[in-house]
Amino acid sequence: MWDVLEHRRVSRKLDRLPLEVLKRYEKWKDIVRISGPEGLRLIKGFHDEALRGEWKGHRSSRLGLQYRVLYRIVAQEVLVKVIDLTAHDYRRK
């Protein structure tokens, strides 16, 4: 079993997400908890991929045409840290 830790910024954004994206995010978390990040790669609809540049070390999964979940894997702790839910804008703020 994997743990999913959400940044406090993510919990504030959940109320403003469209219902379809929120349902898909909950399904994403279920998959991660049960089978880890490897399970995400088996489902083509999430388009799970490693990021480059200043986001190196992070991964991205598609929650819809516009929304992405950005996360980082901490393998030593069997932990997935969700950094942000974004409308496909990877610039740091």
PDB file of N, CA, C and O in Angstrom:
ATOM      1  N   MET A   1       0.831  -1.198   0.000  1.00  0.00           N
ATOM      2  CA  MET A   1       0.000   0.000   0.000  1.00  0.00           C
ATOM      3  C   MET A   1       0.872   1.257   0.000  1.00  0.00           C
ATOM      4  O   MET A   1       1.818   1.371   0.780  1.00  0.00           O
ATOM      5  N   TRP A   2       0.550   2.161  -0.855  1.00  0.00           N
ATOM      6  CA  TRP A   2       1.236   3.447  -0.955  1.00  0.00           C
ATOM      7  C   TRP A   2       0.419   4.507  -0.223  1.00  0.00           C
ATOM      8  O   TRP A   2      -0.807   4.417  -0.156  1.00  0.00           O
ATOM      9  N   ASP A   3       1.090   5.493   0.314  1.00  0.00           N
ATOM     10  CA  ASP A   3       0.422   6.649   0.920  1.00  0.00           C
ATOM     11  C   ASP A   3       0.445   7.800  -0.075  1.00  0.00           C
ATOM     12  O   ASP A   3       1.421   7.980  -0.803  1.00  0.00           O
ATOM     13  N   VAL A   4      -0.625   8.571  -0.103  1.00  0.00           N
ATOM     14  CA  VAL A   4      -0.707   9.758  -0.953  1.00  0.00           C
ATOM     15  C   VAL A   4      -0.798  10.964  -0.033  1.00  0.00           C
ATOM     16  O   VAL A   4      -1.767  11.112   0.711  1.00  0.00           O
ATOM     17  N   LEU A   5       0.197  11.815  -0.081  1.00  0.00           N
ATOM     18  CA  LEU A   5       0.253  13.023   0.728  1.00  0.00           C
ATOM     19  C   LEU A   5      -0.001  14.219  -0.174  1.00  0.00           C
ATOM     20  O   LEU A   5       0.691  14.393  -1.177  1.00  0.00           O
ATOM     21  N   GLU A   6      -0.979  15.043   0.166  1.00  0.00           N
ATOM     22  CA  GLU A   6      -1.325  16.211  -0.648  1.00  0.00           C
ATOM     23  C   GLU A   6      -0.788  17.481  -0.011  1.00  0.00           C
ATOM     24  O   GLU A   6      -0.881  17.665   1.203  1.00  0.00           O
ATOM     25  N   HIS A   7      -0.237  18.340  -0.819  1.00  0.00           N
ATOM     26  CA  HIS A   7       0.190  19.663  -0.371  1.00  0.00           C
ATOM     27  C   HIS A   7      -1.056  20.447   0.034  1.00  0.00           C
ATOM     28  O   HIS A   7      -2.129  20.221  -0.525  1.00  0.00           O
ATOM     29  N   ARG A   8      -0.938  21.353   0.984  1.00  0.00           N
ATOM     30  CA  ARG A   8      -2.115  22.112   1.444  1.00  0.00           C
ATOM     31  C   ARG A   8      -2.730  22.955   0.335  1.00  0.00           C
ATOM     32  O   ARG A   8      -3.923  23.258   0.372  1.00  0.00           O
ATOM     33  N   ARG A   9      -1.930  23.330  -0.641  1.00  0.00           N
ATOM     34  CA  ARG A   9      -2.428  24.088  -1.792  1.00  0.00           C
ATOM     35  C   ARG A   9      -3.425  23.251  -2.593  1.00  0.00           C
ATOM     36  O   ARG A   9      -4.392  23.785  -3.137  1.00  0.00           O
ATOM     37  N   VAL A  10      -3.188  21.937  -2.663  1.00  0.00           N
ATOM     38  CA  VAL A  10      -4.062  21.037  -3.417  1.00  0.00           C
ATOM     39  C   VAL A  10      -5.431  20.949  -2.750  1.00  0.00           C
ATOM     40  O   VAL A  10      -6.456  21.011  -3.430  1.00  0.00           O
ATOM     41  N   SER A  11      -5.456  20.805  -1.433  1.00  0.00           N
ATOM     42  CA  SER A  11      -6.742  20.664  -0.750  1.00  0.00           C
ATOM     43  C   SER A  11      -7.613  21.911  -0.917  1.00  0.00           C
ATOM     44  O   SER A  11      -8.840  21.809  -0.919  1.00  0.00           O
ATOM     45  N   ARG A  12      -7.000  23.070  -1.055  1.00  0.00           N
ATOM     46  CA  ARG A  12      -7.781  24.289  -1.286  1.00  0.00           C
ATOM     47  C   ARG A  12      -8.342  24.348  -2.705  1.00  0.00           C
ATOM     48  O   ARG A  12      -9.393  24.950  -2.929  1.00  0.00           O
ATOM     49  N   LYS A  13      -7.653  23.731  -3.662  1.00  0.00           N
ATOM     50  CA  LYS A  13      -8.104  23.756  -5.056  1.00  0.00           C
ATOM     51  C   LYS A  13      -9.214  22.745  -5.337  1.00  0.00           C
ATOM     52  O   LYS A  13      -9.940  22.885  -6.321  1.00  0.00           O
ATOM     53  N   LEU A  14      -9.353  21.735  -4.488  1.00  0.00           N
ATOM     54  CA  LEU A  14     -10.322  20.672  -4.755  1.00  0.00           C
ATOM     55  C   LEU A  14     -11.752  21.189  -4.848  1.00  0.00           C
ATOM     56  O   LEU A  14     -12.542  20.676  -5.639  1.00  0.00           O
ATOM     57  N   ASP A  15     -12.091  22.189  -4.055  1.00  0.00           N
ATOM     58  CA  ASP A  15     -13.466  22.726  -4.065  1.00  0.00           C
ATOM     59  C   ASP A  15     -13.807  23.424  -5.375  1.00  0.00           C
ATOM     60  O   ASP A  15     -14.977  23.509  -5.748  1.00  0.00           O
ATOM     61  N   ARG A  16     -12.797  23.921  -6.070  1.00  0.00           N
ATOM     62  CA  ARG A  16     -13.035  24.687  -7.301  1.00  0.00           C
ATOM     63  C   ARG A  16     -12.891  23.862  -8.575  1.00  0.00           C
ATOM     64  O   ARG A  16     -13.096  24.382  -9.671  1.00  0.00           O
ATOM     65  N   LEU A  17     -12.545  22.595  -8.448  1.00  0.00           N
ATOM     66  CA  LEU A  17     -12.368  21.755  -9.635  1.00  0.00           C
ATOM     67  C   LEU A  17     -13.713  21.345 -10.223  1.00  0.00           C
ATOM     68  O   LEU A  17     -14.688  21.190  -9.488  1.00  0.00           O
ATOM     69  N   PRO A  18     -13.774  21.168 -11.532  1.00  0.00           N
ATOM     70  CA  PRO A  18     -14.990  20.608 -12.136  1.00  0.00           C
ATOM     71  C   PRO A  18     -15.218  19.194 -11.596  1.00  0.00           C
ATOM     72  O   PRO A  18     -14.264  18.487 -11.273  1.00  0.00           O
ATOM     73  N   LEU A  19     -16.475  18.791 -11.502  1.00  0.00           N
ATOM     74  CA  LEU A  19     -16.839  17.504 -10.913  1.00  0.00           C
ATOM     75  C   LEU A  19     -16.161  16.339 -11.624  1.00  0.00           C
ATOM     76  O   LEU A  19     -15.704  15.403 -10.968  1.00  0.00           O
ATOM     77  N   GLU A  20     -16.088  16.378 -12.941  1.00  0.00           N
ATOM     78  CA  GLU A  20     -15.452  15.288 -13.699  1.00  0.00           C
ATOM     79  C   GLU A  20     -13.974  15.142 -13.325  1.00  0.00           C
ATOM     80  O   GLU A  20     -13.477  14.027 -13.166  1.00  0.00           O
ATOM     81  N   VAL A  21     -13.284  16.261 -13.186  1.00  0.00           N
ATOM     82  CA  VAL A  21     -11.862  16.228 -12.838  1.00  0.00           C
ATOM     83  C   VAL A  21     -11.694  15.726 -11.408  1.00  0.00           C
ATOM     84  O   VAL A  21     -10.774  14.959 -11.125  1.00  0.00           O
ATOM     85  N   LEU A  22     -12.570  16.151 -10.512  1.00  0.00           N
ATOM     86  CA  LEU A  22     -12.498  15.702  -9.120  1.00  0.00           C
ATOM     87  C   LEU A  22     -12.700  14.190  -9.012  1.00  0.00           C
ATOM     88  O   LEU A  22     -11.990  13.525  -8.257  1.00  0.00           O
ATOM     89  N   LYS A  23     -13.660  13.644  -9.759  1.00  0.00           N
ATOM     90  CA  LYS A  23     -13.886  12.190  -9.754  1.00  0.00           C
ATOM     91  C   LYS A  23     -12.670  11.453 -10.293  1.00  0.00           C
ATOM     92  O   LYS A  23     -12.271  10.422  -9.752  1.00  0.00           O
ATOM     93  N   ARG A  24     -12.087  11.980 -11.353  1.00  0.00           N
ATOM     94  CA  ARG A  24     -10.912  11.338 -11.944  1.00  0.00           C
ATOM     95  C   ARG A  24      -9.715  11.400 -10.999  1.00  0.00           C
ATOM     96  O   ARG A  24      -8.921  10.461 -10.945  1.00  0.00           O
ATOM     97  N   TYR A  25      -9.579  12.499 -10.256  1.00  0.00           N
ATOM     98  CA  TYR A  25      -8.496  12.629  -9.271  1.00  0.00           C
ATOM     99  C   TYR A  25      -8.671  11.607  -8.144  1.00  0.00           C
ATOM    100  O   TYR A  25      -7.697  10.997  -7.704  1.00  0.00           O
ATOM    101  N   GLU A  26      -9.894  11.421  -7.682  1.00  0.00           N
ATOM    102  CA  GLU A  26     -10.152  10.421  -6.639  1.00  0.00           C
ATOM    103  C   GLU A  26      -9.819   9.020  -7.153  1.00  0.00           C
ATOM    104  O   GLU A  26      -9.260   8.212  -6.411  1.00  0.00           O
ATOM    105  N   LYS A  27     -10.152   8.722  -8.400  1.00  0.00           N
ATOM    106  CA  LYS A  27      -9.803   7.433  -9.001  1.00  0.00           C
ATOM    107  C   LYS A  27      -8.287   7.299  -9.118  1.00  0.00           C
ATOM    108  O   LYS A  27      -7.739   6.224  -8.874  1.00  0.00           O
ATOM    109  N   TRP A  28      -7.610   8.381  -9.488  1.00  0.00           N
ATOM    110  CA  TRP A  28      -6.150   8.393  -9.581  1.00  0.00           C
ATOM    111  C   TRP A  28      -5.539   8.034  -8.227  1.00  0.00           C
ATOM    112  O   TRP A  28      -4.625   7.213  -8.156  1.00  0.00           O
ATOM    113  N   LYS A  29      -6.044   8.651  -7.148  1.00  0.00           N
ATOM    114  CA  LYS A  29      -5.530   8.359  -5.807  1.00  0.00           C
ATOM    115  C   LYS A  29      -5.768   6.908  -5.422  1.00  0.00           C
ATOM    116  O   LYS A  29      -4.898   6.282  -4.816  1.00  0.00           O
ATOM    117  N   ASP A  30      -6.934   6.358  -5.762  1.00  0.00           N
ATOM    118  CA  ASP A  30      -7.218   4.945  -5.463  1.00  0.00           C
ATOM    119  C   ASP A  30      -6.216   4.025  -6.150  1.00  0.00           C
ATOM    120  O   ASP A  30      -5.711   3.083  -5.539  1.00  0.00           O
ATOM    121  N   ILE A  31      -5.931   4.297  -7.414  1.00  0.00           N
ATOM    122  CA  ILE A  31      -4.984   3.468  -8.163  1.00  0.00           C
ATOM    123  C   ILE A  31      -3.596   3.553  -7.539  1.00  0.00           C
ATOM    124  O   ILE A  31      -2.917   2.535  -7.399  1.00  0.00           O
ATOM    125  N   VAL A  32      -3.169   4.755  -7.166  1.00  0.00           N
ATOM    126  CA  VAL A  32      -1.849   4.926  -6.561  1.00  0.00           C
ATOM    127  C   VAL A  32      -1.770   4.196  -5.221  1.00  0.00           C
ATOM    128  O   VAL A  32      -0.770   3.539  -4.934  1.00  0.00           O
ATOM    129  N   ARG A  33      -2.802   4.304  -4.411  1.00  0.00           N
ATOM    130  CA  ARG A  33      -2.788   3.637  -3.100  1.00  0.00           C
ATOM    131  C   ARG A  33      -2.680   2.118  -3.239  1.00  0.00           C
ATOM    132  O   ARG A  33      -1.979   1.468  -2.464  1.00  0.00           O
ATOM    133  N   ILE A  34      -3.370   1.563  -4.222  1.00  0.00           N
ATOM    134  CA  ILE A  34      -3.410   0.110  -4.368  1.00  0.00           C
ATOM    135  C   ILE A  34      -2.172  -0.435  -5.073  1.00  0.00           C
ATOM    136  O   ILE A  34      -1.528  -1.357  -4.573  1.00  0.00           O
ATOM    137  N   SER A  35      -1.833   0.134  -6.241  1.00  0.00           N
ATOM    138  CA  SER A  35      -0.754  -0.460  -7.034  1.00  0.00           C
ATOM    139  C   SER A  35       0.445   0.458  -7.246  1.00  0.00           C
ATOM    140  O   SER A  35       1.374   0.089  -7.963  1.00  0.00           O
ATOM    141  N   GLY A  36       0.447   1.631  -6.648  1.00  0.00           N
ATOM    142  CA  GLY A  36       1.589   2.533  -6.776  1.00  0.00           C
ATOM    143  C   GLY A  36       1.664   3.191  -8.138  1.00  0.00           C
ATOM    144  O   GLY A  36       0.766   3.025  -8.964  1.00  0.00           O
ATOM    145  N   PRO A  37       2.726   3.933  -8.375  1.00  0.00           N
ATOM    146  CA  PRO A  37       2.892   4.634  -9.651  1.00  0.00           C
ATOM    147  C   PRO A  37       2.965   3.701 -10.855  1.00  0.00           C
ATOM    148  O   PRO A  37       2.633   4.107 -11.968  1.00  0.00           O
ATOM    149  N   GLU A  38       3.394   2.464 -10.649  1.00  0.00           N
ATOM    150  CA  GLU A  38       3.449   1.517 -11.760  1.00  0.00           C
ATOM    151  C   GLU A  38       2.053   1.242 -12.312  1.00  0.00           C
ATOM    152  O   GLU A  38       1.893   1.026 -13.514  1.00  0.00           O
ATOM    153  N   GLY A  39       1.052   1.251 -11.450  1.00  0.00           N
ATOM    154  CA  GLY A  39      -0.322   1.037 -11.889  1.00  0.00           C
ATOM    155  C   GLY A  39      -0.823   2.141 -12.796  1.00  0.00           C
ATOM    156  O   GLY A  39      -1.631   1.894 -13.691  1.00  0.00           O
ATOM    157  N   LEU A  40      -0.346   3.368 -12.571  1.00  0.00           N
ATOM    158  CA  LEU A  40      -0.746   4.496 -13.424  1.00  0.00           C
ATOM    159  C   LEU A  40      -0.225   4.329 -14.842  1.00  0.00           C
ATOM    160  O   LEU A  40      -0.891   4.703 -15.807  1.00  0.00           O
ATOM    161  N   ARG A  41       0.960   3.769 -14.959  1.00  0.00           N
ATOM    162  CA  ARG A  41       1.557   3.611 -16.289  1.00  0.00           C
ATOM    163  C   ARG A  41       0.832   2.567 -17.118  1.00  0.00           C
ATOM    164  O   ARG A  41       0.933   2.572 -18.345  1.00  0.00           O
ATOM    165  N   LEU A  42       0.107   1.680 -16.473  1.00  0.00           N
ATOM    166  CA  LEU A  42      -0.639   0.652 -17.191  1.00  0.00           C
ATOM    167  C   LEU A  42      -1.933   1.185 -17.795  1.00  0.00           C
ATOM    168  O   LEU A  42      -2.470   0.593 -18.732  1.00  0.00           O
ATOM    169  N   ILE A  43      -2.438   2.301 -17.265  1.00  0.00           N
ATOM    170  CA  ILE A  43      -3.684   2.890 -17.753  1.00  0.00           C
ATOM    171  C   ILE A  43      -3.322   4.036 -18.700  1.00  0.00           C
ATOM    172  O   ILE A  43      -2.852   5.085 -18.258  1.00  0.00           O
ATOM    173  N   LYS A  44      -3.538   3.840 -19.967  1.00  0.00           N
ATOM    174  CA  LYS A  44      -3.096   4.803 -20.978  1.00  0.00           C
ATOM    175  C   LYS A  44      -3.800   6.152 -20.878  1.00  0.00           C
ATOM    176  O   LYS A  44      -3.238   7.165 -21.296  1.00  0.00           O
ATOM    177  N   GLY A  45      -5.014   6.193 -20.336  1.00  0.00           N
ATOM    178  CA  GLY A  45      -5.769   7.439 -20.256  1.00  0.00           C
ATOM    179  C   GLY A  45      -5.133   8.491 -19.374  1.00  0.00           C
ATOM    180  O   GLY A  45      -5.404   9.679 -19.549  1.00  0.00           O
ATOM    181  N   PHE A  46      -4.297   8.092 -18.430  1.00  0.00           N
ATOM    182  CA  PHE A  46      -3.641   9.055 -17.544  1.00  0.00           C
ATOM    183  C   PHE A  46      -2.406   9.690 -18.185  1.00  0.00           C
ATOM    184  O   PHE A  46      -1.949  10.735 -17.722  1.00  0.00           O
ATOM    185  N   HIS A  47      -1.861   9.086 -19.233  1.00  0.00           N
ATOM    186  CA  HIS A  47      -0.660   9.616 -19.904  1.00  0.00           C
ATOM    187  C   HIS A  47       0.404  10.008 -18.882  1.00  0.00           C
ATOM    188  O   HIS A  47       0.948  11.110 -18.941  1.00  0.00           O
ATOM    189  N   ASP A  48       0.696   9.116 -17.957  1.00  0.00           N
ATOM    190  CA  ASP A  48       1.678   9.375 -16.909  1.00  0.00           C
ATOM    191  C   ASP A  48       3.064   9.504 -17.524  1.00  0.00           C
ATOM    192  O   ASP A  48       3.477   8.650 -18.309  1.00  0.00           O
ATOM    193  N   GLU A  49       3.797  10.579 -17.168  1.00  0.00           N
ATOM    194  CA  GLU A  49       5.105  10.815 -17.756  1.00  0.00           C
ATOM    195  C   GLU A  49       6.021  11.554 -16.796  1.00  0.00           C
ATOM    196  O   GLU A  49       5.566  12.293 -15.924  1.00  0.00           O
ATOM    197  N   ALA A  50       7.307  11.344 -16.969  1.00  0.00           N
ATOM    198  CA  ALA A  50       8.313  12.074 -16.202  1.00  0.00           C
ATOM    199  C   ALA A  50       8.474  13.468 -16.813  1.00  0.00           C
ATOM    200  O   ALA A  50       8.367  13.638 -18.028  1.00  0.00           O
ATOM    201  N   LEU A  51       8.726  14.445 -15.972  1.00  0.00           N
ATOM    202  CA  LEU A  51       8.904  15.815 -16.444  1.00  0.00           C
ATOM    203  C   LEU A  51      10.385  16.143 -16.541  1.00  0.00           C
ATOM    204  O   LEU A  51      11.217  15.505 -15.896  1.00  0.00           O
ATOM    205  N   ARG A  52      10.708  17.146 -17.355  1.00  0.00           N
ATOM    206  CA  ARG A  52      12.094  17.557 -17.560  1.00  0.00           C
ATOM    207  C   ARG A  52      12.265  19.003 -17.144  1.00  0.00           C
ATOM    208  O   ARG A  52      11.317  19.660 -16.713  1.00  0.00           O
ATOM    209  N   GLY A  53      13.487  19.488 -17.280  1.00  0.00           N
ATOM    210  CA  GLY A  53      13.776  20.884 -16.973  1.00  0.00           C
ATOM    211  C   GLY A  53      13.739  21.144 -15.482  1.00  0.00           C
ATOM    212  O   GLY A  53      14.253  20.350 -14.694  1.00  0.00           O
ATOM    213  N   GLU A  54      13.134  22.253 -15.092  1.00  0.00           N
ATOM    214  CA  GLU A  54      13.103  22.593 -13.673  1.00  0.00           C
ATOM    215  C   GLU A  54      12.163  21.691 -12.876  1.00  0.00           C
ATOM    216  O   GLU A  54      12.191  21.714 -11.645  1.00  0.00           O
ATOM    217  N   TRP A  55      11.337  20.903 -13.551  1.00  0.00           N
ATOM    218  CA  TRP A  55      10.457  19.943 -12.877  1.00  0.00           C
ATOM    219  C   TRP A  55      11.054  18.537 -12.861  1.00  0.00           C
ATOM    220  O   TRP A  55      10.345  17.569 -12.583  1.00  0.00           O
ATOM    221  N   LYS A  56      12.336  18.417 -13.152  1.00  0.00           N
ATOM    222  CA  LYS A  56      12.993  17.102 -13.168  1.00  0.00           C
ATOM    223  C   LYS A  56      12.833  16.437 -11.794  1.00  0.00           C
ATOM    224  O   LYS A  56      13.020  17.079 -10.760  1.00  0.00           O
ATOM    225  N   GLY A  57      12.488  15.161 -11.798  1.00  0.00           N
ATOM    226  CA  GLY A  57      12.249  14.436 -10.555  1.00  0.00           C
ATOM    227  C   GLY A  57      10.770  14.333 -10.217  1.00  0.00           C
ATOM    228  O   GLY A  57      10.385  13.593  -9.312  1.00  0.00           O
ATOM    229  N   HIS A  58       9.939  15.079 -10.947  1.00  0.00           N
ATOM    230  CA  HIS A  58       8.492  15.045 -10.757  1.00  0.00           C
ATOM    231  C   HIS A  58       7.854  14.293 -11.922  1.00  0.00           C
ATOM    232  O   HIS A  58       8.479  14.072 -12.959  1.00  0.00           O
ATOM    233  N   ARG A  59       6.601  13.910 -11.728  1.00  0.00           N
ATOM    234  CA  ARG A  59       5.836  13.231 -12.777  1.00  0.00           C
ATOM    235  C   ARG A  59       4.510  13.958 -12.961  1.00  0.00           C
ATOM    236  O   ARG A  59       4.092  14.734 -12.101  1.00  0.00           O
ATOM    237  N   SER A  60       3.859  13.704 -14.079  1.00  0.00           N
ATOM    238  CA  SER A  60       2.580  14.324 -14.395  1.00  0.00           C
ATOM    239  C   SER A  60       1.626  13.255 -14.910  1.00  0.00           C
ATOM    240  O   SER A  60       2.017  12.370 -15.670  1.00  0.00           O
ATOM    241  N   SER A  61       0.363  13.351 -14.482  1.00  0.00           N
ATOM    242  CA  SER A  61      -0.688  12.481 -15.004  1.00  0.00           C
ATOM    243  C   SER A  61      -1.838  13.359 -15.466  1.00  0.00           C
ATOM    244  O   SER A  61      -2.157  14.366 -14.834  1.00  0.00           O
ATOM    245  N   ARG A  62      -2.454  12.974 -16.562  1.00  0.00           N
ATOM    246  CA  ARG A  62      -3.554  13.733 -17.138  1.00  0.00           C
ATOM    247  C   ARG A  62      -4.860  13.369 -16.430  1.00  0.00           C
ATOM    248  O   ARG A  62      -5.189  12.193 -16.275  1.00  0.00           O
ATOM    249  N   LEU A  63      -5.597  14.393 -16.003  1.00  0.00           N
ATOM    250  CA  LEU A  63      -6.908  14.188 -15.392  1.00  0.00           C
ATOM    251  C   LEU A  63      -8.030  14.601 -16.325  1.00  0.00           C
ATOM    252  O   LEU A  63      -9.203  14.405 -16.006  1.00  0.00           O
ATOM    253  N   GLY A  64      -7.698  15.157 -17.447  1.00  0.00           N
ATOM    254  CA  GLY A  64      -8.655  15.611 -18.450  1.00  0.00           C
ATOM    255  C   GLY A  64      -7.864  16.300 -19.547  1.00  0.00           C
ATOM    256  O   GLY A  64      -6.634  16.250 -19.552  1.00  0.00           O
ATOM    257  N   LEU A  65      -8.547  16.932 -20.462  1.00  0.00           N
ATOM    258  CA  LEU A  65      -7.830  17.634 -21.522  1.00  0.00           C
ATOM    259  C   LEU A  65      -7.006  18.786 -20.980  1.00  0.00           C
ATOM    260  O   LEU A  65      -5.945  19.099 -21.521  1.00  0.00           O
ATOM    261  N   GLN A  66      -7.479  19.418 -19.918  1.00  0.00           N
ATOM    262  CA  GLN A  66      -6.815  20.605 -19.402  1.00  0.00           C
ATOM    263  C   GLN A  66      -6.061  20.363 -18.105  1.00  0.00           C
ATOM    264  O   GLN A  66      -5.003  20.959 -17.904  1.00  0.00           O
ATOM    265  N   TYR A  67      -6.561  19.516 -17.222  1.00  0.00           N
ATOM    266  CA  TYR A  67      -5.999  19.389 -15.878  1.00  0.00           C
ATOM    267  C   TYR A  67      -4.973  18.279 -15.763  1.00  0.00           C
ATOM    268  O   TYR A  67      -5.119  17.210 -16.356  1.00  0.00           O
ATOM    269  N   ARG A  68      -3.927  18.553 -14.985  1.00  0.00           N
ATOM    270  CA  ARG A  68      -2.871  17.593 -14.693  1.00  0.00           C
ATOM    271  C   ARG A  68      -2.662  17.533 -13.179  1.00  0.00           C
ATOM    272  O   ARG A  68      -2.923  18.498 -12.460  1.00  0.00           O
ATOM    273  N   VAL A  69      -2.187  16.384 -12.717  1.00  0.00           N
ATOM    274  CA  VAL A  69      -1.742  16.259 -11.339  1.00  0.00           C
ATOM    275  C   VAL A  69      -0.228  16.112 -11.389  1.00  0.00           C
ATOM    276  O   VAL A  69       0.293  15.251 -12.100  1.00  0.00           O
ATOM    277  N   LEU A  70       0.476  16.946 -10.640  1.00  0.00           N
ATOM    278  CA  LEU A  70       1.928  16.906 -10.558  1.00  0.00           C
ATOM    279  C   LEU A  70       2.294  16.235  -9.250  1.00  0.00           C
ATOM    280  O   LEU A  70       1.761  16.588  -8.198  1.00  0.00           O
ATOM    281  N   TYR A  71       3.207  15.265  -9.308  1.00  0.00           N
ATOM    282  CA  TYR A  71       3.561  14.552  -8.086  1.00  0.00           C
ATOM    283  C   TYR A  71       5.005  14.093  -8.135  1.00  0.00           C
ATOM    284  O   TYR A  71       5.653  14.106  -9.182  1.00  0.00           O
ATOM    285  N   ARG A  72       5.490  13.686  -6.965  1.00  0.00           N
ATOM    286  CA  ARG A  72       6.850  13.197  -6.812  1.00  0.00           C
ATOM    287  C   ARG A  72       6.790  11.900  -6.031  1.00  0.00           C
ATOM    288  O   ARG A  72       5.995  11.774  -5.099  1.00  0.00           O
ATOM    289  N   ILE A  73       7.618  10.935  -6.397  1.00  0.00           N
ATOM    290  CA  ILE A  73       7.641   9.631  -5.736  1.00  0.00           C
ATOM    291  C   ILE A  73       8.781   9.600  -4.733  1.00  0.00           C
ATOM    292  O   ILE A  73       9.921   9.924  -5.064  1.00  0.00           O
ATOM    293  N   VAL A  74       8.463   9.204  -3.496  1.00  0.00           N
ATOM    294  CA  VAL A  74       9.479   8.999  -2.471  1.00  0.00           C
ATOM    295  C   VAL A  74       9.482   7.504  -2.185  1.00  0.00           C
ATOM    296  O   VAL A  74       8.697   7.023  -1.367  1.00  0.00           O
ATOM    297  N   ALA A  75      10.365   6.767  -2.858  1.00  0.00           N
ATOM    298  CA  ALA A  75      10.348   5.302  -2.815  1.00  0.00           C
ATOM    299  C   ALA A  75      10.754   4.743  -1.459  1.00  0.00           C
ATOM    300  O   ALA A  75      10.253   3.692  -1.058  1.00  0.00           O
ATOM    301  N   GLN A  76      11.641   5.411  -0.751  1.00  0.00           N
ATOM    302  CA  GLN A  76      12.091   4.893   0.526  1.00  0.00           C
ATOM    303  C   GLN A  76      10.953   4.845   1.545  1.00  0.00           C
ATOM    304  O   GLN A  76      10.957   4.000   2.440  1.00  0.00           O
ATOM    305  N   GLU A  77       9.988   5.742   1.414  1.00  0.00           N
ATOM    306  CA  GLU A  77       8.873   5.816   2.359  1.00  0.00           C
ATOM    307  C   GLU A  77       7.593   5.230   1.774  1.00  0.00           C
ATOM    308  O   GLU A  77       6.562   5.245   2.447  1.00  0.00           O
ATOM    309  N   VAL A  78       7.619   4.721   0.557  1.00  0.00           N
ATOM    310  CA  VAL A  78       6.433   4.241  -0.157  1.00  0.00           C
ATOM    311  C   VAL A  78       5.373   5.344  -0.101  1.00  0.00           C
ATOM    312  O   VAL A  78       4.266   5.146   0.400  1.00  0.00           O
ATOM    313  N   LEU A  79       5.749   6.509  -0.629  1.00  0.00           N
ATOM    314  CA  LEU A  79       4.941   7.716  -0.505  1.00  0.00           C
ATOM    315  C   LEU A  79       4.887   8.436  -1.841  1.00  0.00           C
ATOM    316  O   LEU A  79       5.889   8.518  -2.551  1.00  0.00           O
ATOM    317  N   VAL A  80       3.715   8.956  -2.180  1.00  0.00           N
ATOM    318  CA  VAL A  80       3.543   9.800  -3.356  1.00  0.00           C
ATOM    319  C   VAL A  80       3.107  11.169  -2.860  1.00  0.00           C
ATOM    320  O   VAL A  80       2.058  11.294  -2.229  1.00  0.00           O
ATOM    321  N   LYS A  81       3.904  12.199  -3.140  1.00  0.00           N
ATOM    322  CA  LYS A  81       3.585  13.561  -2.711  1.00  0.00           C
ATOM    323  C   LYS A  81       2.962  14.317  -3.879  1.00  0.00           C
ATOM    324  O   LYS A  81       3.625  14.569  -4.885  1.00  0.00           O
ATOM    325  N   VAL A  82       1.697  14.676  -3.747  1.00  0.00           N
ATOM    326  CA  VAL A  82       1.013  15.454  -4.780  1.00  0.00           C
ATOM    327  C   VAL A  82       1.395  16.911  -4.576  1.00  0.00           C
ATOM    328  O   VAL A  82       1.101  17.495  -3.533  1.00  0.00           O
ATOM    329  N   ILE A  83       2.047  17.493  -5.566  1.00  0.00           N
ATOM    330  CA  ILE A  83       2.530  18.860  -5.490  1.00  0.00           C
ATOM    331  C   ILE A  83       1.449  19.853  -5.875  1.00  0.00           C
ATOM    332  O   ILE A  83       1.278  20.872  -5.205  1.00  0.00           O
ATOM    333  N   ASP A  84       0.717  19.572  -6.948  1.00  0.00           N
ATOM    334  CA  ASP A  84      -0.248  20.551  -7.441  1.00  0.00           C
ATOM    335  C   ASP A  84      -1.240  19.886  -8.382  1.00  0.00           C
ATOM    336  O   ASP A  84      -0.939  18.878  -9.020  1.00  0.00           O
ATOM    337  N   LEU A  85      -2.421  20.469  -8.451  1.00  0.00           N
ATOM    338  CA  LEU A  85      -3.405  20.169  -9.491  1.00  0.00           C
ATOM    339  C   LEU A  85      -3.476  21.432 -10.321  1.00  0.00           C
ATOM    340  O   LEU A  85      -3.863  22.487  -9.819  1.00  0.00           O
ATOM    341  N   THR A  86      -3.113  21.337 -11.561  1.00  0.00           N
ATOM    342  CA  THR A  86      -2.973  22.543 -12.351  1.00  0.00           C
ATOM    343  C   THR A  86      -3.713  22.436 -13.676  1.00  0.00           C
ATOM    344  O   THR A  86      -3.939  21.349 -14.206  1.00  0.00           O
ATOM    345  N   ALA A  87      -4.075  23.581 -14.181  1.00  0.00           N
ATOM    346  CA  ALA A  87      -4.715  23.646 -15.492  1.00  0.00           C
ATOM    347  C   ALA A  87      -3.634  23.685 -16.565  1.00  0.00           C
ATOM    348  O   ALA A  87      -3.616  24.585 -17.404  1.00  0.00           O
ATOM    349  N   HIS A  88      -2.724  22.697 -16.534  1.00  0.00           N
ATOM    350  CA  HIS A  88      -1.664  22.502 -17.523  1.00  0.00           C
ATOM    351  C   HIS A  88      -0.757  23.703 -17.632  1.00  0.00           C
ATOM    352  O   HIS A  88      -0.463  24.166 -18.734  1.00  0.00           O
ATOM    353  N   ASP A  89      -0.304  24.220 -16.485  1.00  0.00           N
ATOM    354  CA  ASP A  89       0.640  25.326 -16.439  1.00  0.00           C
ATOM    355  C   ASP A  89       1.772  24.895 -15.512  1.00  0.00           C
ATOM    356  O   ASP A  89       1.612  24.926 -14.292  1.00  0.00           O
ATOM    357  N   TYR A  90       2.910  24.494 -16.068  1.00  0.00           N
ATOM    358  CA  TYR A  90       3.983  23.922 -15.267  1.00  0.00           C
ATOM    359  C   TYR A  90       4.986  24.948 -14.756  1.00  0.00           C
ATOM    360  O   TYR A  90       5.984  24.571 -14.142  1.00  0.00           O
ATOM    361  N   ARG A  91       4.751  26.216 -14.990  1.00  0.00           N
ATOM    362  CA  ARG A  91       5.692  27.223 -14.500  1.00  0.00           C
ATOM    363  C   ARG A  91       5.639  27.298 -12.987  1.00  0.00           C
ATOM    364  O   ARG A  91       4.562  27.235 -12.395  1.00  0.00           O
ATOM    365  N   ARG A  92       6.792  27.431 -12.363  1.00  0.00           N
ATOM    366  CA  ARG A  92       6.835  27.571 -10.900  1.00  0.00           C
ATOM    367  C   ARG A  92       6.379  28.968 -10.539  1.00  0.00           C
ATOM    368  O   ARG A  92       6.598  29.932 -11.271  1.00  0.00           O
ATOM    369  N   LYS A  93       5.738  29.044  -9.384  1.00  0.00           N
ATOM    370  CA  LYS A  93       5.219  30.342  -8.947  1.00  0.00           C
ATOM    371  C   LYS A  93       5.799  30.728  -7.618  1.00  0.00           C
ATOM    372  O   LYS A  93       5.477  31.792  -7.089  1.00  0.00           O
TER     373      LYS A  93
END
